[in-house]
């Protein structure tokens, strides 16, 4: 029996598929060195293959929750195919998957200016995936809409923003033929905490004050 698709995900997919992205929304096509080095990877390698009922994963201060439970496995163990560089980071990554669903919502505990993941359908067919990025008010920031080959054609769905941090990410199989899907290499850049921003501001101010004081001292010697 097929799982009932969460109503919010369906409404989001139908309502937002044609909405234009905000000006600062920038899709990221491939996992380049700049992308991987600037983001934090949610490491799921410690979860035993075959573990089911997973509703969240955590890395540092970031927790990513799923509106439906997923199962962890590894490509080559419990998932047959994936993509390959340069379209993906690896051809045999650990993955989180769910079958018999067309949609999944990811909720970020810490809003992020960059978020990305690799994605592939369960069936060996071409499927259209629409991944929608939402802000904290559940307004659309933008979306990535790609055709994915279920036979070794996983692709990166990632984007960045400068003014509208992502709080939720909704995956939609708009062709509804993939029979579920798997995610890998979940990465993010969190919005700096207020304390961190304050420390950075203090450091900048201290450097500025030091420069001003040095100029004063040099002027006094003239």
C-alpha positions as a printed NumPy array, in Angstrom:
array([[  0.   ,   0.   ,   0.   ],
       [  1.342,   3.446,  -0.916],
       [  1.938,   5.932,   1.885],
       [ -0.377,   8.949,   2.022],
       [  1.559,  12.016,   0.912],
       [  1.613,  14.81 ,   3.529],
       [ -0.912,  17.472,   2.536],
       [  1.462,  20.384,   3.181],
       [  4.016,  18.948,   0.766],
       [  1.42 ,  18.508,  -1.958],
       [  0.105,  22.047,  -1.522],
       [  3.605,  23.461,  -1.572],
       [  4.492,  21.544,  -4.727],
       [  1.338,  22.605,  -6.56 ],
       [  1.39 ,  26.188,  -5.354],
       [  5.069,  26.974,  -5.727],
       [  6.288,  25.112,  -8.773],
       [  5.797,  28.17 , -10.959],
       [  6.869,  30.839,  -8.458],
       [  9.942,  32.843,  -9.42 ],
       [ 12.984,  32.637,  -7.182],
       [ 14.093,  35.611,  -5.137],
       [ 16.909,  37.644,  -6.627],
       [ 19.51 ,  36.361,  -4.181],
       [ 18.61 ,  32.661,  -4.635],
       [ 21.543,  30.901,  -6.3  ],
       [ 21.324,  27.219,  -7.305],
       [ 24.525,  25.159,  -7.025],
       [ 24.867,  22.667,  -9.878],
       [ 27.763,  20.472,  -8.742],
       [ 29.611,  19.662,  -5.499],
       [ 32.712,  21.677,  -6.306],
       [ 35.646,  22.066,  -3.932],
       [ 34.4  ,  25.541,  -3.025],
       [ 30.983,  24.127,  -2.103],
       [ 32.238,  21.184,  -0.048],
       [ 34.918,  23.191,   1.768],
       [ 32.527,  25.976,   2.782],
       [ 29.708,  23.728,   4.01 ],
       [ 29.268,  21.336,   6.94 ],
       [ 28.473,  17.715,   6.067],
       [ 25.874,  15.878,   8.142],
       [ 27.821,  12.699,   8.818],
       [ 25.556,   9.619,   8.814],
       [ 28.276,   6.994,   8.437],
       [ 27.965,   6.074,  12.122],
       [ 24.355,   4.953,  11.701],
       [ 24.29 ,   1.191,  11.024],
       [ 23.038,   0.151,   7.594],
       [ 19.46 ,  -1.054,   7.76 ],
       [ 18.473,   1.283,  10.597],
       [ 14.868,   2.335,   9.983],
       [ 12.494,   4.755,  11.679],
       [ 14.956,   7.644,  11.484],
       [ 13.136,  10.954,  11.962],
       [ 16.124,  13.287,  12.341],
       [ 19.893,  13.538,  11.963],
       [ 22.197,  15.951,  13.773],
       [ 25.557,  17.573,  13.1  ],
       [ 26.784,  20.116,  15.617],
       [ 24.035,  22.619,  16.378],
       [ 22.052,  21.635,  13.294],
       [ 19.281,  19.037,  13.447],
       [ 17.443,  18.071,  10.272],
       [ 14.031,  16.522,  10.948],
       [ 11.916,  14.569,   8.441],
       [  8.128,  14.565,   8.297],
       [  8.297,  10.845,   7.424],
       [ 10.805,   8.355,   8.772],
       [ 13.686,   7.206,   6.582],
       [ 16.103,   4.268,   6.533],
       [ 19.892,   4.405,   6.358],
       [ 21.97 ,   2.264,   4.029],
       [ 24.983,   2.57 ,   1.723],
       [ 25.15 ,   2.52 ,  -2.064],
       [ 26.376,  -0.934,  -3.009],
       [ 24.871,  -2.476,   0.128],
       [ 21.171,  -1.659,   0.313],
       [ 20.91 ,   0.825,  -2.566],
       [ 22.104,  -0.28 ,  -5.963],
       [ 23.218,   2.77 ,  -7.937],
       [ 24.146,   6.403,  -7.51 ],
       [ 25.805,   9.133,  -9.526],
       [ 29.494,   9.861, -10.007],
       [ 31.822,  12.875,  -9.837],
       [ 31.587,  15.645, -10.902],
       [ 27.806,  15.413, -10.472],
       [ 28.113,  13.79 ,  -7.034],
       [ 30.821,  13.679,  -4.393],
       [ 31.125,   9.899,  -4.51 ],
       [ 29.59 ,   6.939,  -6.312],
       [ 29.062,   4.944,  -3.085],
       [ 27.86 ,   7.34 ,  -0.355],
       [ 25.78 ,   6.462,   2.711],
       [ 22.161,   7.388,   2.022],
       [ 18.841,   7.951,   3.741],
       [ 15.898,   6.596,   1.772],
       [ 12.173,   6.114,   1.82 ],
       [ 10.123,   4.115,  -0.651],
       [  6.453,   4.498,  -1.604],
       [  6.367,   8.256,  -1.227],
       [  6.393,  11.197,  -3.612],
       [  7.29 ,  13.926,  -1.139],
       [  9.386,  14.564,   1.949],
       [  9.817,  17.703,   4.062],
       [ 13.091,  18.505,   5.813],
       [ 12.971,  20.94 ,   8.743],
       [ 16.203,  22.696,   9.736],
       [ 16.607,  23.553,  13.417],
       [ 19.074,  26.3  ,  12.46 ],
       [ 18.185,  28.384,   9.372],
       [ 20.939,  28.128,   6.79 ],
       [ 22.232,  30.354,   4.023],
       [ 23.311,  27.311,   2.009],
       [ 21.733,  23.871,   1.934],
       [ 22.188,  20.952,  -0.404],
       [ 21.819,  17.214,  -0.89 ],
       [ 22.213,  14.608,  -3.59 ],
       [ 19.037,  12.873,  -4.712],
       [ 17.997,   9.827,  -6.743],
       [ 14.731,   7.968,  -7.302],
       [ 14.126,   4.364,  -6.29 ],
       [ 12.958,   3.092,  -9.69 ],
       [ 15.252,   2.791, -12.718],
       [ 13.374,   5.488, -14.627],
       [ 13.666,   9.177, -15.423],
       [ 11.877,  11.235, -12.768],
       [ 11.366,  14.966, -12.347],
       [ 12.273,  16.224,  -8.884],
       [ 11.273,  19.669,  -7.637],
       [ 13.07 ,  20.709,  -4.456],
       [ 11.637,  23.837,  -2.858],
       [ 13.54 ,  26.001,  -0.369],
       [ 11.406,  27.889,   2.187],
       [ 12.249,  30.555,   4.758],
       [ 11.149,  30.607,   8.423],
       [  7.759,  32.089,   7.478],
       [  7.311,  29.219,   4.978],
       [  7.596,  31.619,   2.064],
       [  9.344,  30.244,  -1.034],
       [ 12.882,  31.458,  -1.589],
       [ 13.453,  29.427,  -4.749],
       [ 13.512,  25.921,  -6.159],
       [ 15.679,  23.494,  -8.086],
       [ 13.85 ,  21.433, -10.713],
       [ 15.875,  18.613, -12.314],
       [ 15.29 ,  15.377, -14.191],
       [ 17.068,  12.514, -12.417],
       [ 17.936,   9.122, -13.896],
       [ 17.149,   6.393, -11.379],
       [ 19.854,   4.229, -12.93 ],
       [ 23.032,   5.833, -11.643],
       [ 22.06 ,   9.445, -12.263],
       [ 21.908,  11.082,  -8.823],
       [ 22.277,  14.858,  -8.919],
       [ 22.95 ,  17.675,  -6.484],
       [ 20.022,  19.824,  -5.343],
       [ 21.611,  22.77 ,  -3.574],
       [ 21.284,  26.528,  -3.315],
       [ 22.428,  29.556,  -1.367],
       [ 20.855,  32.832,  -0.297],
       [ 22.144,  36.044,   1.239],
       [ 18.948,  37.468,   2.724],
       [ 16.417,  34.651,   3.192],
       [ 17.886,  31.71 ,   5.151],
       [ 16.362,  28.318,   4.468],
       [ 14.29 ,  26.774,   7.261],
       [ 12.508,  24.01 ,   5.349],
       [ 13.264,  22.064,   2.211],
       [ 10.537,  20.089,   0.423],
       [ 11.352,  17.263,  -1.996],
       [  8.698,  16.473,  -4.591],
       [  8.702,  13.752,  -7.232],
       [  6.43 ,  15.618,  -9.617],
       [  6.23 ,  12.725, -12.093],
       [  5.246,  10.415,  -9.213],
       [  7.017,   7.471, -10.81 ],
       [ 10.218,   7.157,  -8.776],
       [  8.768,   4.859,  -6.11 ],
       [ 10.474,   6.841,  -3.372],
       [ 13.996,   8.235,  -3.298],
       [ 17.297,   8.446,  -1.453],
       [ 19.269,  11.436,  -0.176],
       [ 23.011,  11.708,   0.394],
       [ 25.617,  14.289,   1.374],
       [ 23.347,  16.679,   3.28 ],
       [ 25.315,  19.91 ,   3.67 ],
       [ 24.608,  23.326,   5.147],
       [ 26.011,  26.706,   6.184],
       [ 24.132,  27.911,   9.276],
       [ 23.189,  31.493,   9.961],
       [ 25.754,  32.786,  12.506],
       [ 24.472,  32.905,  16.073],
       [ 24.015,  36.423,  17.539],
       [ 26.903,  35.824,  19.929],
       [ 29.206,  34.947,  17.042],
       [ 28.134,  38.029,  15.126],
       [ 28.813,  40.154,  18.19 ],
       [ 32.303,  38.674,  18.586],
       [ 33.082,  39.376,  14.943],
       [ 31.848,  42.942,  15.334],
       [ 33.973,  43.391,  18.468],
       [ 37.038,  42.079,  16.66 ],
       [ 36.491,  44.462,  13.758],
       [ 35.982,  47.347,  16.162],
       [ 39.144,  46.425,  18.085],
       [ 41.205,  46.369,  14.902],
       [ 39.747,  49.726,  13.897],
       [ 40.48 ,  51.249,  17.315],
       [ 44.06 ,  49.937,  17.227],
       [ 44.596,  51.536,  13.834],
       [ 43.11 ,  54.834,  15.033],
       [ 45.258,  54.828,  18.176],
       [ 48.39 ,  54.065,  16.196],
       [ 47.682,  56.948,  13.838],
       [ 47.153,  59.241,  16.831],
       [ 50.482,  58.184,  18.303],
       [ 52.291,  58.702,  15.009],
       [ 50.713,  62.141,  14.605],
       [ 51.809,  63.129,  18.105],
       [ 55.432,  62.323,  17.261],
       [ 55.449,  64.584,  14.2  ]])
